Amino acid sequence: MGQRRLRVAVSVAVAFLFVSITLSYAVRRGRAADDDKYDVVIANGRVMDPESGLDAVRNVGIGGGKIRAISAIPLQGKTIIDAKGLVVAPGFIDLHEHGQEAKNYQFQAHDGVTTSLELEAGTADVAGWYAKREEKSLINFGVSIGHIPVRMKVMHDPGTFLPTGDAAHRAATPEELAEISADMEKGFREGAVAEGMGVNYTAAATHWEILEMFKIAARHGASVHVHLRYAGLGEPATGLAALEEVLAAAAATGAPLHVVHVTSMGLKFTPELIAMVEGAQRHGLDVTTECYPYTAGSTALESAIFDPGWQENMGITYKDVQWAETGERLTAETFETYRKKGGIVVIHSIPEDAARTAVANPIVMIASDGMPITGSKVHPRGQGTFSRVLGHYVREEKALDLMTALRKMTLMPAQRLEKRAPIFKDKGRIRVGADADITVFDAARVIDKATYEEPLQYSAGIQFVFVSGVEVLKDGQFVESVFPGRAARAPISQ
């Protein structure tokens, strides 16, 4: 009888254990199923990640604004997007975009941009600039503390976007320089991503003033994004001499240096400027550069760039300058008329060989230098830069391979900024834990549509764009009434 009771007890215990294990497995399996249910799954796409080198068909799971899974096997999601035949890449990061308004953001999203940054000109009011865009932006946004606008503020310059008075044409007094320095410091405490500087537009700023600005940036671990002092073809006012000035400032202070639009600074000497940057890198300087894929620049006609001597400096004449508002090429008479009026011009001065050399070089990042859209005419670079690189220079010209192009648009810009602004450590990558800022495009079809004659045209072939996991572009169409853009900002300090 005792043995029988023991056998019954053992049987009951085993049955209980089996039921417990079965229930536990079912619960775990149910949880796993829930865990696999992502907000969005981008399925069957060619995932390309410049950081890891991944280039394979994968499924990407998105949840809570982050990339949660990258899998060779199917994933479950509330929304499934079939990306078969499409490239799934990190969202493009534009280091240099002056148009920081809703209309610009729409064009940039159609060009694959998920983070738009105004780092050359910057702002004099960092806190106010960010506050204006919080919870109102289609894509991510960020800004530098700008030497140009701060100098204009301190010196009471009458210009709007660029200086036309004392800030362009007069050296700062010791008192003014002290005030400029204090404002720059304040901007960094308010979370400026970088320091912006346009020495060509503040031509009267002394070498010492420039050095002082580099010292401030160095104290905050910030890169200085510089429009060089010269863009000329004749010594001593060449881009080579101008690059020497800021390389010396970077070496003397330890501030990281980023040279903007190297082609419009170097012109036919662009290969030599790039070689100087490469040499500086090899010898330990933290220096980088960028370009846009066009043979024309753009700026304000009333700026100091067009002070007497501009034709000789740039090797062009009136017919090479185009009044953006009408598209007309200028004459001596219309030049004087429009210079007094003030407005944007397109400058046809960059040799095609220079543009191709810069786009193809693996150390040169891609950045648009896009302009604010105030009418129907503007340089096309703000609307088509990234698609032009992918379509024209990668697919048609075969000037560089696709992974190299993506690296120059995503990972490299993120790495340029991540020491000062750690938020960028989770951008420019397709990896688990990174921000779900993702661009999905058709490599066989992507191309810019914006032209000098008809610049306000969306790029083709960019099919889906996600910002913090939210679709802002779906099947190539703009998604209305979503504002997932977040501040790309350095830590705020007191």
C-alpha positions as CSV (number, residue, x, y, z in Angstrom):
1,M,0.0,0.0,0.0
2,G,2.8,2.4,0.9
3,Q,4.6,1.7,-2.4
4,R,1.3,2.3,-4.3
5,R,0.8,5.7,-2.6
6,L,4.4,6.6,-3.4
7,R,3.9,5.8,-7.1
8,V,0.7,7.9,-7.2
9,A,2.4,10.8,-5.5
10,V,5.3,10.6,-8.0
11,S,2.9,10.5,-10.9
12,V,1.0,13.5,-9.6
13,A,4.3,15.4,-9.1
14,V,5.5,14.5,-12.6
15,A,2.2,15.6,-14.1
16,F,2.3,18.8,-12.2
17,L,5.8,19.5,-13.3
18,F,4.9,18.8,-16.9
19,V,1.9,21.2,-16.8
20,S,4.1,23.8,-15.1
21,I,6.8,23.5,-17.8
22,T,4.2,23.6,-20.6
23,L,2.5,26.7,-19.2
24,S,5.9,28.3,-18.6
25,Y,6.9,27.6,-22.2
26,A,3.6,28.9,-23.5
27,V,3.9,32.1,-21.5
28,R,7.5,32.6,-22.7
29,R,6.5,31.9,-26.2
30,G,3.6,34.4,-25.9
31,R,6.0,37.0,-24.6
32,A,8.5,36.3,-27.4
33,A,5.7,36.7,-29.9
34,D,4.8,40.1,-28.3
35,D,8.5,41.1,-28.3
36,D,8.7,40.3,-32.0
37,K,5.7,42.5,-32.8
38,Y,7.5,45.7,-33.8
39,D,5.9,49.0,-34.6
40,V,7.3,48.8,-38.2
41,V,9.2,46.1,-40.1
42,I,11.1,47.0,-43.2
43,A,11.2,43.6,-44.9
44,N,13.4,42.1,-47.6
45,G,15.5,45.2,-48.3
46,R,19.2,45.5,-49.1
47,V,20.5,46.8,-45.8
48,M,23.7,48.8,-46.1
49,D,25.5,50.0,-43.0
50,P,28.7,51.9,-43.5
51,E,29.9,51.3,-40.0
52,S,29.8,47.5,-40.0
53,G,30.1,47.0,-43.7
54,L,26.8,45.0,-43.8
55,D,25.4,44.8,-47.3
56,A,22.8,42.0,-47.4
57,V,19.1,41.3,-47.6
58,R,17.7,41.8,-44.1
59,N,14.6,42.6,-42.1
60,V,14.7,45.6,-39.9
61,G,12.4,45.9,-36.8
62,I,11.6,49.3,-35.4
63,G,10.1,50.2,-32.1
64,G,10.0,53.2,-29.8
65,G,11.9,55.3,-32.3
66,K,14.8,52.9,-32.4
67,I,16.1,50.0,-34.5
68,R,15.3,47.0,-32.4
69,A,16.3,44.1,-34.7
70,I,18.2,43.3,-37.9
71,S,17.4,39.8,-38.9
72,A,17.8,37.4,-41.8
73,I,14.5,35.7,-40.9
74,P,11.1,37.4,-41.1
75,L,9.9,39.6,-38.3
76,Q,6.4,40.4,-37.1
77,G,5.3,44.0,-37.1
78,K,2.2,46.1,-36.8
79,T,3.2,47.6,-40.1
80,I,5.2,45.7,-42.8
81,I,6.9,47.6,-45.6
82,D,8.2,45.4,-48.4
83,A,11.5,46.9,-49.5
84,K,12.4,44.1,-51.9
85,G,14.8,45.6,-54.5
86,L,15.3,48.7,-52.5
87,V,18.3,49.9,-50.4
88,V,17.8,50.4,-46.7
89,A,20.3,53.0,-45.5
90,P,20.9,55.3,-42.5
91,G,19.1,58.6,-43.0
92,F,21.3,61.2,-44.6
93,I,22.8,63.9,-42.4
94,D,23.3,67.3,-44.0
95,L,25.9,69.3,-42.2
96,H,25.3,72.4,-44.1
97,E,21.7,73.6,-44.8
98,H,20.8,77.2,-44.5
99,G,17.1,76.6,-45.2
100,Q,15.8,75.5,-41.8
101,E,12.1,76.0,-42.4
102,A,9.2,73.7,-43.1
103,K,9.3,74.0,-46.9
104,N,13.1,73.2,-47.0
105,Y,12.5,70.2,-44.7
106,Q,10.0,68.8,-47.2
107,F,12.4,69.0,-50.1
108,Q,15.2,67.5,-47.9
109,A,13.0,64.6,-46.9
110,H,12.4,63.8,-50.5
111,D,16.2,63.8,-50.9
112,G,16.6,61.3,-48.1
113,V,17.7,63.7,-45.4
114,T,16.6,62.9,-41.9
115,T,18.9,65.4,-40.0
116,S,19.4,68.9,-41.3
117,L,22.1,71.1,-39.7
118,E,22.9,74.8,-40.1
119,L,26.6,74.7,-39.1
120,E,28.4,77.2,-41.3
121,A,26.4,80.4,-40.7
122,G,24.8,79.2,-37.4
123,T,22.8,81.5,-35.1
124,A,23.5,84.2,-32.5
125,D,20.6,82.7,-30.3
126,V,21.0,79.0,-29.9
127,A,18.3,78.5,-27.3
128,G,15.8,80.5,-29.2
129,W,16.6,78.8,-32.5
130,Y,15.9,75.3,-31.0
131,A,12.8,76.5,-29.2
132,K,11.3,77.7,-32.5
133,R,11.5,74.2,-34.0
134,E,10.6,71.9,-31.1
135,E,7.7,69.6,-31.9
136,K,7.1,71.5,-35.2
137,S,9.7,69.8,-37.5
138,L,9.4,67.1,-40.1
139,I,13.1,66.1,-39.7
140,N,15.8,66.4,-37.1
141,F,17.4,69.8,-36.8
142,G,20.6,71.4,-35.3
143,V,22.6,74.5,-35.3
144,S,26.0,76.0,-34.5
145,I,26.8,79.2,-32.6
146,G,27.8,81.4,-35.5
147,H,30.6,83.9,-35.6
148,I,28.9,85.7,-38.5
149,P,25.6,86.5,-36.7
150,V,27.3,87.1,-33.4
151,R,29.7,89.6,-35.0
152,M,26.7,91.2,-36.8
153,K,24.8,91.6,-33.5
154,V,27.8,93.0,-31.6
155,M,28.8,95.4,-34.4
156,H,25.2,96.5,-35.2
157,D,25.5,95.4,-38.8
158,P,22.5,96.3,-41.0
159,G,22.6,93.0,-43.0
160,T,20.1,90.3,-42.6
161,F,21.5,86.9,-43.4
162,L,25.0,88.1,-44.2
163,P,26.9,91.3,-43.1
164,T,27.0,94.4,-45.3
165,G,28.3,97.0,-42.9
166,D,30.9,97.0,-40.1
167,A,30.8,93.3,-39.4
168,A,32.1,92.8,-43.0
169,H,34.4,95.7,-43.3
170,R,35.8,96.7,-40.0
171,A,38.1,95.1,-37.4
172,A,36.6,94.6,-34.0
173,T,37.7,96.7,-31.1
174,P,39.0,95.0,-28.0
175,E,35.7,95.6,-26.3
176,E,33.7,94.2,-29.3
177,L,35.9,91.2,-29.4
178,A,35.3,90.5,-25.7
179,E,31.6,90.8,-26.3
180,I,31.8,88.4,-29.3
181,S,33.7,85.9,-27.3
182,A,31.2,86.1,-24.4
183,D,28.3,85.5,-26.9
184,M,30.1,82.5,-28.4
185,E,30.6,81.0,-25.0
186,K,27.0,81.4,-24.2
187,G,26.0,79.6,-27.4
188,F,28.0,76.6,-26.5
189,R,26.5,76.5,-23.0
190,E,23.1,76.5,-24.7
191,G,23.9,73.3,-26.6
192,A,25.3,74.5,-29.9
193,V,26.5,71.5,-32.0
194,A,29.5,73.3,-33.4
195,E,31.0,76.7,-34.2
196,G,30.2,78.3,-37.5
197,M,32.6,80.7,-39.2
198,G,32.5,82.5,-42.6
199,V,35.8,84.4,-42.8
200,N,35.1,85.3,-46.5
201,Y,32.0,87.3,-45.3
202,T,33.8,88.9,-42.4
203,A,36.9,89.8,-44.3
204,A,38.0,92.5,-41.9
205,A,38.2,90.1,-39.0
206,T,41.9,89.8,-38.0
207,H,43.9,86.6,-37.9
208,W,43.9,87.0,-34.1
209,E,40.1,87.2,-33.9
210,I,39.9,84.0,-35.8
211,L,42.4,82.4,-33.5
212,E,40.4,83.5,-30.5
213,M,37.3,81.9,-31.9
214,F,39.2,78.6,-32.4
215,K,40.3,78.8,-28.8
216,I,36.7,79.0,-27.6
217,A,35.7,76.0,-29.8
218,A,38.6,74.0,-28.5
219,R,37.5,74.6,-24.9
220,H,34.1,73.1,-25.7
221,G,35.4,70.2,-27.9
222,A,33.5,71.7,-30.9
223,S,34.4,71.5,-34.5
224,V,34.8,74.8,-36.4
225,H,32.9,74.8,-39.7
226,V,34.7,77.3,-41.8
227,H,34.0,79.1,-45.0
228,L,37.6,80.0,-45.9
229,R,38.8,83.6,-46.1
230,Y,39.6,83.4,-49.9
231,A,38.3,81.5,-52.9
232,G,40.6,83.2,-55.4
233,L,42.8,82.0,-58.2
234,G,45.7,84.5,-57.7
235,E,48.2,84.6,-54.9
236,P,48.1,85.5,-52.1
237,A,44.3,85.3,-52.1
238,T,43.9,81.6,-53.0
239,G,42.0,78.9,-51.3
240,L,45.3,77.3,-50.5
241,A,46.5,80.4,-48.5
242,A,43.1,80.5,-46.7
243,L,43.3,76.8,-45.8
244,E,46.8,77.4,-44.3
245,E,45.3,80.1,-42.0
246,V,42.7,77.8,-40.4
247,L,45.0,74.7,-40.4
248,A,47.4,76.8,-38.3
249,A,44.6,77.9,-36.0
250,A,43.5,74.3,-35.5
251,A,47.1,73.2,-34.8
252,A,47.7,76.1,-32.4
253,T,44.5,75.6,-30.4
254,G,43.6,71.9,-30.8
255,A,40.1,72.7,-32.1
256,P,38.7,70.3,-34.7
257,L,38.4,71.9,-38.2
258,H,35.8,71.3,-40.8
259,V,36.2,73.1,-44.2
260,V,32.9,73.7,-45.9
261,H,32.2,73.4,-49.7
262,V,35.8,72.7,-50.7
263,T,35.1,73.0,-54.4
264,S,33.8,76.6,-54.3
265,M,36.8,77.5,-52.2
266,G,39.4,75.6,-54.3
267,L,37.9,76.1,-57.7
268,K,40.5,74.6,-60.1
269,F,42.8,74.1,-57.1
270,T,40.3,71.8,-55.4
271,P,42.6,68.7,-55.7
272,E,45.4,70.6,-54.0
273,L,43.1,71.6,-51.1
274,I,41.9,68.1,-50.6
275,A,45.5,66.9,-50.6
276,M,46.3,69.5,-47.9
277,V,43.4,68.1,-45.8
278,E,44.6,64.5,-46.3
279,G,48.2,65.5,-45.4
280,A,46.9,67.2,-42.2
281,Q,45.0,64.1,-41.3
282,R,48.0,61.9,-41.7
283,H,50.0,64.1,-39.4
284,G,47.4,64.0,-36.6
285,L,45.2,67.0,-37.2
286,D,41.5,66.6,-36.7
287,V,40.4,68.1,-40.0
288,T,37.6,67.2,-42.4
289,T,35.9,68.7,-45.4
290,E,32.7,68.5,-47.5
291,C,31.4,69.3,-51.0
292,Y,28.2,69.6,-53.0
293,P,27.9,67.9,-56.4
294,Y,27.4,71.0,-58.6
295,T,29.5,73.3,-60.7
296,A,27.9,76.5,-59.3
297,G,27.9,78.1,-55.9
298,S,25.3,80.5,-54.5
299,T,25.3,83.4,-52.0
300,A,24.0,86.9,-51.5
301,L,25.1,89.5,-54.1
302,E,25.4,92.2,-51.5
303,S,28.0,90.3,-49.5
304,A,31.7,91.1,-49.2
305,I,32.5,88.3,-51.7
306,F,31.5,90.7,-54.4
307,D,33.6,93.6,-53.2
308,P,35.8,95.1,-56.0
309,G,38.3,92.6,-57.4
310,W,35.8,89.6,-57.3
311,Q,36.2,89.0,-61.1
312,E,39.9,88.5,-60.9
313,N,39.7,86.6,-57.6
314,M,37.2,84.0,-59.0
315,G,38.2,84.0,-62.6
316,I,34.7,84.8,-63.8
317,T,32.7,87.8,-65.0
318,Y,29.2,89.2,-65.0
319,K,27.8,86.5,-67.4
320,D,28.8,83.8,-64.9
321,V,26.6,85.2,-62.2
322,Q,22.9,84.4,-62.3
323,W,20.2,86.4,-60.5
324,A,18.2,83.6,-58.8
325,E,14.9,85.4,-58.8
326,T,14.6,85.6,-62.6
327,G,17.3,83.2,-63.8
328,E,19.0,86.0,-65.8
329,R,22.7,86.3,-66.3
330,L,24.1,89.6,-65.1
331,T,25.7,92.5,-67.0
332,A,27.7,95.4,-65.5
333,E,24.5,97.4,-65.3
334,T,22.3,94.8,-63.7
335,F,25.1,93.8,-61.3
336,E,25.1,97.3,-59.8
337,T,21.3,97.4,-59.7
338,Y,20.8,94.1,-58.0
339,R,23.8,94.5,-55.6
340,K,22.1,97.6,-54.2
341,K,18.8,95.7,-53.9
342,G,20.3,92.6,-52.4
343,G,19.4,89.0,-53.1
344,I,20.6,85.6,-54.0
345,V,22.8,84.8,-57.0
346,V,24.1,81.5,-58.5
347,I,27.8,81.6,-59.3
348,H,28.9,79.4,-62.2
349,S,32.6,79.1,-61.2
350,I,33.4,75.4,-60.3
351,P,35.1,73.3,-63.0
352,E,33.4,69.9,-63.6
353,D,36.6,68.1,-62.9
354,A,36.8,69.8,-59.5
355,A,33.3,68.7,-58.6
356,R,33.9,65.1,-59.7
357,T,37.2,64.9,-57.8
358,A,35.6,66.0,-54.6
359,V,32.5,63.9,-54.8
360,A,34.6,60.8,-55.6
361,N,37.2,61.3,-52.9
362,P,36.5,59.1,-49.8
363,I,37.5,61.7,-47.2
364,V,35.1,64.4,-48.6
365,M,31.7,64.4,-47.0
366,I,28.5,65.3,-48.9
367,A,26.6,68.4,-47.7
368,S,24.1,70.5,-49.6
369,D,24.7,74.2,-48.6
370,G,21.0,74.6,-49.4
371,M,19.6,78.0,-49.4
372,P,16.3,79.3,-47.8
373,I,13.4,79.0,-50.2
374,T,11.9,82.5,-50.5
375,G,10.5,82.3,-54.0
376,S,10.4,80.0,-57.1
377,K,14.1,80.3,-57.9
378,V,17.0,79.1,-55.8
379,H,20.1,76.9,-56.3
380,P,19.0,73.3,-56.8
381,R,21.5,71.9,-54.3
382,G,19.2,72.2,-51.3
383,Q,16.6,70.0,-53.1
384,G,18.8,67.5,-55.0
385,T,22.3,67.0,-53.5
386,F,22.1,63.5,-52.1
387,S,20.0,62.0,-55.0
388,R,22.4,63.6,-57.5
389,V,25.4,61.9,-55.9
390,L,23.6,58.5,-55.8
391,G,22.1,58.8,-59.3
392,H,24.5,60.8,-61.4
393,Y,27.9,60.2,-59.8
394,V,27.4,56.6,-58.4
395,R,25.1,55.0,-61.0
396,E,25.7,56.9,-64.2
397,E,29.3,58.2,-63.8
398,K,30.6,55.3,-61.6
399,A,32.8,57.9,-59.9
400,L,32.5,56.1,-56.6
401,D,30.7,53.0,-55.2
402,L,27.4,53.0,-53.4
403,M,28.8,52.1,-49.9
404,T,31.4,54.9,-50.1
405,A,28.8,57.4,-51.1
406,L,26.5,56.4,-48.2
407,R,29.4,56.6,-45.8
408,K,30.1,60.2,-46.9
409,M,26.4,61.0,-46.3
410,T,25.7,59.2,-43.0
411,L,28.5,57.8,-40.8
412,M,31.2,60.4,-41.5
413,P,29.0,63.4,-40.6
414,A,27.8,61.6,-37.5
415,Q,31.4,60.9,-36.4
416,R,32.4,64.5,-37.1
417,L,29.9,65.7,-34.4
418,E,29.5,62.9,-31.9
419,K,32.3,63.9,-29.5
420,R,30.7,67.3,-28.9
421,A,27.1,66.0,-29.3
422,P,26.8,62.3,-28.2
423,I,23.3,62.1,-29.8
424,F,25.1,61.5,-33.1
425,K,26.5,58.2,-31.8
426,D,23.1,56.7,-32.6
427,K,22.8,58.3,-36.0
428,G,24.3,57.4,-39.4
429,R,24.1,53.7,-38.6
430,I,21.9,50.7,-39.2
431,R,22.4,48.8,-36.0
432,V,20.4,47.6,-33.1
433,G,19.9,50.5,-30.6
434,A,20.5,53.3,-33.2
435,D,17.9,55.9,-33.9
436,A,15.4,54.8,-36.5
437,D,16.3,57.5,-38.9
438,I,16.2,55.5,-42.1
439,T,16.1,56.2,-45.9
440,V,14.9,53.6,-48.3
441,F,15.6,54.2,-52.0
442,D,15.7,52.6,-55.4
443,A,19.4,52.6,-56.4
444,A,18.3,51.9,-60.1
445,R,16.1,55.0,-60.2
446,V,17.2,57.6,-57.7
447,I,18.1,60.9,-59.3
448,D,17.9,64.7,-58.7
449,K,15.2,66.5,-60.6
450,A,15.9,70.1,-59.4
451,T,17.7,72.2,-62.0
452,Y,19.0,75.8,-62.2
453,E,15.9,76.7,-64.3
454,E,13.3,74.7,-62.3
455,P,14.9,74.2,-58.9
456,L,11.8,73.4,-56.8
457,Q,11.4,69.8,-57.9
458,Y,11.5,66.7,-55.6
459,S,14.1,64.1,-56.2
460,A,13.0,60.7,-57.6
461,G,13.6,57.2,-56.3
462,I,13.5,58.0,-52.5
463,Q,10.7,55.8,-51.5
464,F,10.5,55.8,-47.7
465,V,12.0,58.0,-45.1
466,F,11.7,57.4,-41.3
467,V,12.5,60.0,-38.6
468,S,12.6,58.5,-35.1
469,G,10.7,55.5,-36.6
470,V,7.9,57.7,-38.0
471,E,7.2,57.7,-41.8
472,V,7.6,61.2,-43.3
473,L,7.8,59.9,-46.8
474,K,5.7,56.9,-47.9
475,D,5.9,55.4,-51.4
476,G,7.6,58.5,-52.5
477,Q,4.9,60.8,-51.2
478,F,5.0,63.3,-48.4
479,V,3.1,62.3,-45.2
480,E,1.0,65.2,-43.9
481,S,0.8,66.4,-40.3
482,V,3.7,64.5,-38.8
483,F,6.4,66.3,-36.8
484,P,8.8,63.6,-35.5
485,G,11.9,65.8,-36.0
486,R,14.0,66.2,-32.8
487,A,16.7,68.6,-31.7
488,A,20.1,67.4,-32.6
489,R,21.9,69.2,-29.8
490,A,24.9,69.1,-27.6
491,P,24.5,68.9,-23.8
492,I,23.3,72.1,-22.2
493,S,25.5,73.5,-19.4
494,Q,25.5,76.4,-17.1
